[in-house]
Amino acid sequence: EGLKRQIALLTPSATAVSGTCGPVMSSFAARTPSTLSPRPRGSHAKLAKSGARGGLLRARQDATKAKAKASSSDPAPGPSAWDLSGAPDGLVLEFAKCMELAWRGLPGVRDAACAPDLKSVDAVGDAMDPGTKVRIENLVFQSPKFRKMHLEVAWGLGGLEVAHVVVYPYACVGAPIYAADVVSFNGRVTLCIADTCPVVADLTLPQSLVEAGRELRTQMMARAPSIEPRPVPEWGTAILSKENMVCVGPPKEDGAAQKQAAAFCEYALLLFDTYAAFVEATAIGENENDHDDANATYGGGTAKRHAQH
C-alpha cells in the first residue's frame, strides 16, 4: 500500500514526461541507451557465485572498496548515515545496505530534506503492547538527476521487517520511477516487488530498459528455476509496468537458504544499477520550461541543479 500511495502521488503530474533518451555520458561510453545491457560486472560477477545470504552485501562492499582504492577516495562519501544497529540480521537488512551502497556511488548524491523527527521513528500501539513496537529508519537523498531517493527500513511488530525503496527522477528528466519492497516475517521473506514504473500515459517503458529487464529476469530464473513470479497486483495495473515488474512470494519450501528471495534481491539491485545508468545517460529535456509547474512542485530545473553541483 505504501508503494502504491507514493508512486500514485507523482503519476498524474508525470504523464506528459517524454521517455526520449539523449547521448550516453562518457562514463557509459561503451553502451548507448538503445543497447543498455545489465551484464554483471565486478560485484555482480561475485554475487552470482555467492550464497543466498551474505553474498549480496559482501560482493558489493568488495566492489566498492576496489573502486575506492582505484580512485584513492572514501568508499562511502557524501550524505549522512542512519542507525540500523537494532535491525534484525537477514536478507531485508542486507538488501537495504546494498541499495545504500549503490546510492552513495551516484554522481552528486547528497542529503535531501527530511524532518528530524522522521529520520528515526519509534512507535508503539495505544496499549503500549511491546508486540506493537516498531522502529523505522529513513534515508532521503537527492542528486542532479533524482529529486528524491527514499530508502526505508522498518522492523518490529512481533517479527515484521520491511525494506521500502522509491526513487523519483526530476520531472524534466524523461525516465521512469524505480520502486521496490522486500517484506519478511520472523526472518523469512514473504513478499518482494520491484519495477521501473512508467511515467507516460500508456504505461510503456523505454525499449532499452525493457530489454535490460528481460535479460535480468533470465538471470534470476537461472539462479532460482523454481521461482514463481506473481501477476501484477490489482492496485498496480494503473501504475506498474507490464515488462519489468516482478512480484514474488517465496514459499515456505524456500527454507532458510531463501534462494528465491535472494534471486529476487539480485534482480532488484541489478535493475536499479541499470536504471540509474539509464537515468544518468538521459538528456535533460530541451524545453525544460515546459515543466515549470512540475519543477516548482518537485524541486526546480535540472540544468540549474547541475550548475549548483
Residue, then its C-alpha position, 0 to 999 in steps of 0.5 A: e500500500g505504501l508503494k502504491r500511495q507514493i508512486a500514485l502521488l507523482t503519476p498524474s503530474a508525470t504523464a506528459v514526461s517524454g521517455t526520449c533518451g539523449p547521448v550516453m555520458s562518457s562514463f557509459a561510453a561503451r553502451t548507448p541507451s538503445t543497447l543498455s545491457p545489465r551484464p554483471r560486472g565486478s560485484h555482480a560477477k561475485l554475487a552470482k557465485s555467492g550464497a543466498r545470504g551474505g553474498l549480496l552485501r559482501a560482493r558489493q562492499d568488495a566492489t566498492k572498496a576496489k573502486a575506492k582504492a582505484s580512485s584513492s577516495d572514501p568508499a562511502p562519501g557524501p550524505s549522512a548515515w542512519d542507525l540500523s544497529g537494532a535491525p534484525d540480521g537477514l536478507v531485508l537488512e542486507f538488501a537495504k545496505c546494498m541499495e545504500l551502497a549503490w546510492r552513495g556511488l551516484p554522481g552528486v548524491r547528497d542529503a535531501a530534506c527530511a524532518p528530524d523527527l522522521k529520520s528515526v521513528d519509534a512507535v508503539g500501539d495505544a496499549m503500549d503492547p511491546g508486540t506493537k513496537v516498531r522502529i523505522e529508519n529513513l534515508v532521503f537523498q537527492s542528486p542532479k538527476f533524482r529529486k528524491m531517493h527514499l530508502e526505508v527500513a522498518w522492523g518490529l511488530g512481533g517479527l515484521e521487517v520491511a525494506h521500502v525503496v522509491v526513487y523519483p527522477y526530476a520531472c524534466v528528466g524523461a525516465p521512469i520511477y524505480a520502486a521496490d519492497v522486500v517484506s519478511f516475517n520472523g526472518r523469512v521473506t514473504l513478499c518482494i516487488a520491484d519495477t521501473c514504473p512508467v511515467v507516460a500515459d500508456l504505461t510503456l517503458p523505454q525499449s532499452l530498459v525493457e530489454a535490460g529487464r528481460e535479460l535480468r529476469t533470465q538471470m534470476m530464473a537461472r539462479a532460482p528455476s523454481i521461482e514463481p513470479r506473481p501477476v501484477p497486483e490489482w492496485g498496480t495495473a494503473i501504475l506498474s509496468k507490464e515488462n519489468m515488474v516482478c512480484v514474488g512470494p517465496p514459499k515456505e519450501d524456500g527454507a532458510a537458504q531463501k534462494q528465491a528471495a535472494a534471486f529476487c534481491e539480485y534482480a532488484l539491485l541489478l535493475f536499479d544499477t541499470y536504471a540509474a545508468f539509464v537515468e544518468a545517460t538521459a538528456i535533460g529535456e530541451n524545453e525544460n520550461d515546459h515543466d515549470d509547474a512540475n519543477a516548482t512542485y518537485g524541486g526546480g530545473t535540472a540544468k540549474r541543479h547541475a550548475q549548483h553541483 
